[in-house]
Amino acid sequence: MRFEPTRPHSRALEMKRMVCSCLVVCLVALQGCSKPAGPQTMRVWGDVTYDGQPVEEGSIDFVSPEGATPAQAPIKAGRYDLPALAGPVAEKNYKVQINALKKSGKTIPNMMGDGEPTMELLVNTIPEKYNVKSDLTANISSDASKNQFDFKLEKPGRSK
């Protein structure tokens, strides 16, 4: 005579396995709901004018003297908006550099090696004091509502 387990006992074992499997799946799924590891990056936005006029096209860079990852956004029609995913780190102070390049009408020898003999020379319409020699700063807050930074850049020699 062969011994066969009773059906209720095997069903109870199956139920325990299924409940344990569901618990493991739930625990793994809940871990995905936690805050991401690493520094919190924030959205920053604002207006940029030069000599009272919106900067039509350019870029704004947030450079950390503390070694945090830099962040950059395009400026279009005097506005920039850097999403949190690519934004600067919260609770850090950043040096801000603003650039706006335009064609100069002059050409220089092509250094790119793409077959063209010359390339158009671009010039920065924003003075060095707002980019390579910038003293503009932004302290990034962990409160997203406090991360609007407007920059009203003046031509050299004009009073603020």
Secondary structure, 3 states (H helix, E strand, C coil): CCCCCCHHHHHHHHHHHHHHHHHHHHHHHHHCCCCCCCCCECCEEEEEEECCEECCEEEEEEECCCCCCCEEEEEECCEEEECHHHCCECCCEEEEEEECEEEEEEEEECCCCCCCCEEEEEEECCCHHHCCCCCCEEECCCCHHHCECCEEECCCCCCC
